[in-house]
């Protein structure tokens, strides 16, 4: 098998069905890929939806993971996969028919053992006026397939993440200390993996033509989500710094504390200027762009101070 598409899901039966329907319509021959749905202990109709696709399509199958950590679900999918390359997708994405053809093209023409693409926000039921696509989509400033650098914070994201199976297994899989856990927001498992690959000199690629639509669920259209996500990001970033000795850790805490004041001051000036100048810049945008980064840094400092107890 060339590709194993792995979708880990938790209580998203409706959007999962929409995602799987686009996978069933891929122009890549079905004998070249399989689809594994990892049910992360859902309590809705997720299992029924996955089973219905497995019944209709021989290259679809279902597995389960009782622990609600997304990282563990991804590792479970990896163990059940038979493809040489693994294609990890979020359960709320919609693929164009040629998505897997593009994955195969990058594999055949570039030497990346790991790479990812971009998303276009999709609003099934419209969106508030203040919501900006830039808040919700991932895109790097490159117009062609490019090697990215994790040290410069250039990492592809997990909604469209391709990696060789043997490389992922050799790297120990995704770290279960970070990432989503049920309904609890979490990030960082694929980012940490890319930092590990970078440290070993293994290249990671970015393809701006590997495009999918990303369903923006209702909770992402609420103001509070942006601040909750920022706090979750700070928590994830702190996990891998807790093994620092206290000397470097204190210096990092002081540096981050100074960044809170400096970055917030600069963001406040910039966002206030936008609010005055632009008609389509609303008070919600002002709050997000002025203060969202505070939550990340405060949680980062808190968890560094608490160490292993956080």
C-alpha positions as CSV (number, residue, x, y, z in Angstrom):
1,X,0.0,0.0,0.0
2,X,1.3,3.4,-0.9
3,X,-0.7,5.7,1.4
4,X,-2.6,5.2,4.6
5,X,-4.9,8.1,5.3
6,X,-5.5,8.3,9.1
7,X,-8.4,10.3,10.5
8,X,-8.7,10.5,14.3
9,X,-12.1,11.6,15.5
10,X,-14.1,12.3,18.6
11,X,-17.8,13.1,18.6
12,X,-18.0,14.6,15.2
13,X,-20.2,12.2,13.3
14,X,-21.7,14.8,10.9
15,X,-18.5,16.5,9.8
16,X,-16.7,13.1,9.7
17,X,-19.2,11.8,7.2
18,X,-18.6,14.9,5.0
19,X,-14.9,14.3,5.2
20,X,-15.0,10.6,4.4
21,X,-17.3,11.3,1.4
22,X,-14.5,13.5,-0.2
23,X,-12.0,10.7,0.5
24,X,-14.2,8.2,-1.3
25,X,-14.2,10.5,-4.3
26,X,-10.5,10.8,-4.8
27,X,-9.2,10.3,-8.3
28,X,-6.2,8.3,-7.1
29,X,-6.9,4.6,-7.6
30,X,-8.5,3.0,-4.5
31,X,-5.9,0.2,-4.7
32,X,-3.2,2.7,-3.9
33,X,-4.5,4.0,-0.6
34,X,-6.5,3.0,2.5
35,X,-8.5,5.1,4.9
36,X,-8.3,4.3,8.7
37,X,-10.8,6.0,10.9
38,X,-9.6,6.0,14.6
39,X,-12.6,6.5,16.9
40,X,-11.2,8.2,20.0
41,X,-13.9,6.8,22.3
42,X,-16.8,8.8,20.9
43,X,-20.2,8.8,22.5
44,X,-22.2,9.9,19.4
45,X,-22.8,8.2,16.1
46,X,-19.2,8.4,15.0
47,X,-18.7,4.6,15.1
48,X,-21.8,4.0,13.0
49,X,-20.6,6.6,10.4
50,X,-17.2,5.0,10.1
51,X,-18.7,1.5,9.9
52,X,-21.0,2.6,7.1
53,X,-18.2,3.8,5.0
54,X,-16.2,0.6,5.7
55,X,-19.2,-1.4,4.6
56,X,-19.4,0.4,1.3
57,X,-15.7,0.8,0.5
58,X,-13.3,-2.0,0.9
59,X,-10.3,0.3,1.4
60,X,-12.0,2.0,4.4
61,X,-11.6,0.5,7.9
62,X,-12.3,1.5,11.5
63,X,-10.2,1.1,14.6
64,X,-10.7,2.4,18.1
65,X,-8.6,4.0,20.8
66,X,-10.1,4.2,24.3
67,X,-7.8,6.9,25.6
68,X,-9.0,10.3,24.4
69,X,-5.6,11.7,23.7
70,X,-5.3,12.6,20.0
71,X,-1.6,11.7,20.0
72,X,-2.4,8.2,21.2
73,X,-5.1,7.9,18.6
74,X,-2.7,8.9,15.9
75,X,-0.2,6.4,17.2
76,X,-2.8,3.7,17.2
77,X,-3.6,4.5,13.5
78,X,0.1,4.3,12.7
79,X,0.3,0.8,14.1
80,X,-2.7,-0.4,12.1
81,X,-1.6,1.3,8.9
82,X,0.0,-0.7,6.0
83,X,0.9,2.3,3.8
84,X,4.5,3.4,3.3
85,X,3.4,7.0,3.7
86,X,0.9,8.1,6.3
87,X,-1.5,11.0,5.6
88,X,-2.9,12.5,8.8
89,X,-6.0,14.6,8.3
90,X,-8.4,16.3,10.7
91,X,-11.9,15.0,10.8
92,X,-13.4,18.4,9.7
93,X,-11.6,18.8,6.4
94,X,-13.0,18.5,2.9
95,X,-10.6,17.3,0.1
96,X,-10.7,18.2,-3.5
97,X,-10.8,15.1,-5.7
98,X,-7.1,15.4,-6.6
99,X,-5.7,15.8,-3.1
100,X,-4.1,12.4,-2.9
101,X,-2.8,12.8,-6.5
102,X,-1.0,15.9,-5.3
103,X,0.4,14.0,-2.3
104,X,1.7,11.4,-4.8
105,X,3.2,14.1,-7.0
106,X,5.2,15.6,-4.1
107,X,6.4,12.2,-3.1
108,X,7.6,11.4,-6.6
109,X,9.3,14.8,-7.3
110,X,10.8,15.9,-4.0
111,X,12.9,14.2,-1.4
112,X,10.8,15.1,1.7
113,X,10.0,12.3,4.1
114,X,7.6,14.6,5.8
115,X,5.5,17.5,4.4
116,X,2.2,19.3,4.7
117,X,-0.1,21.8,2.9
118,X,-2.5,24.6,3.5
119,X,-6.2,25.0,4.3
120,X,-8.9,27.4,3.2
121,X,-11.5,28.2,5.9
122,X,-14.9,27.0,5.0
123,X,-18.0,28.4,6.8
124,X,-20.9,26.1,6.4
125,X,-23.4,28.5,8.0
126,X,-21.7,31.9,7.4
127,X,-19.5,33.7,9.8
128,X,-19.6,36.8,12.0
129,X,-18.4,40.0,10.3
130,X,-15.4,40.3,12.6
131,X,-14.0,36.8,11.9
132,X,-11.0,37.0,9.6
133,X,-9.7,34.1,7.5
134,X,-6.2,35.0,8.5
135,X,-7.1,34.0,12.1
136,X,-8.1,30.5,11.1
137,X,-6.0,29.3,8.2
138,X,-2.4,28.1,8.0
139,X,-0.2,29.5,5.2
140,X,3.5,30.1,5.0
141,X,5.0,32.9,2.8
142,X,6.2,30.5,0.0
143,X,4.6,30.1,-3.5
144,X,6.3,26.8,-4.4
145,X,7.3,23.6,-2.6
146,X,9.9,24.6,-0.1
147,X,11.9,23.0,2.8
148,X,10.8,24.6,6.0
149,X,12.9,25.3,9.1
150,X,11.4,24.4,12.6
151,X,14.1,26.5,14.2
152,X,12.4,29.5,12.5
153,X,9.0,28.4,13.7
154,X,8.2,27.1,10.2
155,X,6.2,23.9,10.9
156,X,3.4,22.4,8.9
157,X,0.3,21.6,10.8
158,X,-1.6,18.4,11.7
159,X,-4.7,19.0,9.6
160,X,-2.7,17.9,6.5
161,X,0.4,16.1,7.6
162,X,2.3,13.4,5.6
163,X,5.2,11.4,6.9
164,X,6.9,8.1,6.1
165,X,5.6,5.4,8.5
166,X,9.0,4.0,9.2
167,X,10.3,7.5,10.1
168,X,7.4,8.1,12.5
169,X,7.9,4.8,14.2
170,X,11.6,5.4,14.5
171,X,10.9,8.8,16.1
172,X,8.7,7.2,18.7
173,X,5.4,8.4,17.3
174,X,3.5,11.5,18.5
175,X,4.2,12.5,22.1
176,X,1.0,11.9,24.2
177,X,1.9,14.7,26.6
178,X,0.5,17.2,24.1
179,X,-2.4,17.6,21.7
180,X,-6.2,17.4,22.0
181,X,-7.8,15.3,24.7
182,X,-11.5,14.9,24.0
183,X,-13.0,18.3,24.0
184,X,-10.0,19.9,25.7
185,X,-8.1,22.0,23.3
186,X,-4.4,21.1,22.9
187,X,-1.7,21.6,20.4
188,X,1.9,20.7,19.6
189,X,2.3,17.0,18.8
190,X,3.2,17.4,15.2
191,X,5.2,20.6,15.9
192,X,7.4,18.8,18.5
193,X,7.9,15.9,16.1
194,X,9.2,18.4,13.4
195,X,11.6,19.9,15.9
196,X,12.9,16.4,16.5
197,X,13.3,15.8,12.8
198,X,15.1,19.2,12.4
199,X,17.6,18.3,15.1
200,X,18.4,15.1,13.2
201,X,18.8,16.9,9.9
202,X,15.7,15.4,8.3
203,X,14.0,17.8,6.0
204,X,10.3,18.8,6.2
205,X,8.5,20.2,3.2
206,X,5.7,22.7,2.6
207,X,3.5,22.5,-0.4
208,X,1.2,25.6,-1.1
209,X,-0.6,23.6,-3.8
210,X,-1.7,20.8,-1.4
211,X,-4.9,22.5,-0.5
212,X,-8.1,21.5,1.3
213,X,-11.1,23.2,2.8
214,X,-11.2,23.3,6.6
215,X,-14.6,23.4,8.2
216,X,-14.7,26.2,10.8
217,X,-17.0,24.7,13.5
218,X,-19.2,27.1,15.5
219,X,-16.9,27.2,18.6
220,X,-14.1,28.7,16.4
221,X,-16.5,31.6,15.6
222,X,-16.7,32.7,19.2
223,X,-14.5,35.3,20.7
224,X,-13.5,33.3,23.8
225,X,-12.1,30.5,21.6
226,X,-9.2,32.6,20.4
227,X,-8.1,33.2,24.0
228,X,-8.7,29.6,25.1
229,X,-6.6,28.4,22.1
230,X,-3.8,30.8,23.0
231,X,-3.7,29.5,26.6
232,X,-3.7,25.9,25.3
233,X,-0.7,26.7,23.0
234,X,1.2,28.1,25.9
235,X,0.6,25.0,27.9
236,X,1.8,22.8,25.0
237,X,5.0,24.8,24.6
238,X,5.8,24.5,28.2
239,X,5.7,20.7,28.3
240,X,9.0,20.3,26.5
241,X,10.8,22.8,28.6
242,X,10.1,21.3,32.0
243,X,13.3,19.3,31.9
244,X,15.4,22.4,31.9
245,X,17.6,23.1,35.0
246,X,16.4,26.0,37.2
247,X,19.1,28.4,36.0
248,X,18.1,28.4,32.3
249,X,14.4,28.0,33.3
250,X,14.4,31.2,35.3
251,X,16.1,33.1,32.5
252,X,13.4,31.9,30.1
253,X,10.7,32.9,32.6
254,X,12.1,36.4,32.9
255,X,12.5,36.7,29.1
256,X,8.9,35.6,28.6
257,X,7.7,38.0,31.3
258,X,9.5,40.9,29.5
259,X,7.9,39.8,26.2
260,X,4.5,40.1,27.7
261,X,4.9,43.8,28.3
262,X,6.8,44.6,25.1
263,X,4.8,42.5,22.7
264,X,1.5,43.6,24.2
265,X,2.5,47.3,24.0
266,X,3.4,46.9,20.3
267,X,0.3,44.9,19.5
268,X,-1.9,47.4,21.3
269,X,-0.5,50.3,19.3
270,X,-0.8,48.3,16.0
271,X,-4.4,47.1,16.6
272,X,-5.6,50.5,17.8
273,X,-4.3,52.1,14.6
274,X,-6.1,49.5,12.6
275,X,-9.3,50.2,14.6
276,X,-9.1,53.8,13.8
277,X,-8.2,53.4,10.1
278,X,-10.1,50.4,8.8
279,X,-13.9,50.2,8.7
280,X,-13.9,46.4,8.7
281,X,-11.7,46.2,11.9
282,X,-14.1,45.5,14.8
283,X,-13.7,45.7,18.5
284,X,-13.4,41.9,18.6
285,X,-10.4,42.2,16.3
286,X,-8.9,44.8,18.5
287,X,-9.2,42.5,21.6
288,X,-7.8,39.5,19.7
289,X,-4.9,41.3,18.2
290,X,-4.1,43.3,21.3
291,X,-4.3,40.7,24.0
292,X,-4.4,37.1,22.7
293,X,-0.7,36.5,23.1
294,X,-0.8,37.3,26.8
295,X,-2.7,34.1,27.6
296,X,-0.1,32.0,25.8
297,X,2.8,33.5,27.7
298,X,1.2,33.6,31.1
299,X,0.3,29.9,30.8
300,X,3.8,29.2,29.6
301,X,5.3,30.9,32.6
302,X,2.9,29.3,35.0
303,X,3.7,25.8,33.8
304,X,7.4,26.4,33.8
305,X,7.2,27.5,37.4
306,X,5.1,24.5,38.4
307,X,7.4,22.1,36.5
308,X,6.3,18.5,36.6
309,X,3.2,19.4,38.6
310,X,1.6,21.4,35.8
